[in-house]
Amino acid sequence: MKILKTAEKEIREEIVQDIFCNICGEKIQKNKLGYFEDFLGINKTWGYHSPFDGETHDFDICLNCYKEILDKMKIKPANE
C-alpha cells in the first residue's frame, strides 16, 4: 500500500509589468481592463551574413512612433 501526500510546488510565472517604447521611451499605458494599449512588438533573429549575425533583437514601438515610421516609408505595408 502506498501512502501519498501532496507535494507543495512553487509555480513561478513571469508577467509583463511595464512596456516602454524603444524609440521615444514613453510607457505604454494599460486600459481600464488592465491590458496594454496597442503597440508593435518585434522579435527578430538575424541570419548568417548579416551585420547582426545570430543576434536576436526584441523591441516594442508605441502607436505614435509607428505612425512616424509609416510616414517615412516610400512603400507602405499592405493593408488587408
N, C-alpha and C positions, 0 to 999 in steps of 0.2 A: 504494500500500500504506500502510495506517495502522499505525503502531506505537503501541500502547496501554500506558499504565501505570496502575496502580491508585492512585487518589487516596485519601489518608487523610482521612477525615471525622471530625470530632469530634461525637459524638452526646451531647447532654446530656438528662438525664431528671430531672424533679423527682419526688421520692418523699416521702411523708409521714413525717417523723421522729418527731414527737410530736403528740398531740392533748390539749387541755385543755378541760374543761367550762367553758363561758362563764358558768355560774351560780355554781358553787362554786369553780372554779379548780383542781380536782383533775385530776391527769394520768390519762388513760385508759390503762390498762395493756395490755401485749401478752401474749398467751397463749404457751404453750410452742412453738408453731409460728411465732411472730413476727407473728401477726395481732392487730389491736386487738380488745379485748373489745367487746361490742356497745354501741352508743351511738346517739343520734338526731342525724343531721346535717340541717340545714335551710338551704336556699338560696332566698331569696325576693326577686324583683324586684318592687317595688311599682309599681302603675299610677298613671295620672293621677288627680288629685283626691284623693289620699290624703295624709296628713301627711308621708309619705316619698316623695313624687312622684319616680319614676325611680331611687330608690336601690336597691341590692342589698344585702341583709343575709345574711351567711353565718355560721352558728354551729353549735356542737355541744353536746349535752347528755348527761351521763352517765346511767346507769340509775337511780341513787338520786334525782337531781334530777327525772328524768322521772316516777318514781313519785310524788314530791311534787306535781308538776303535775297528774297524773291524779287524785290525792286531792282536789284543789281544784276539779275540773271538775264543774259541775252536770249537764252532758250528756256522758257518757263516749263516746269514739270507738268506732266499730263494731269488733267483734271477730270477724273471719271466720276 
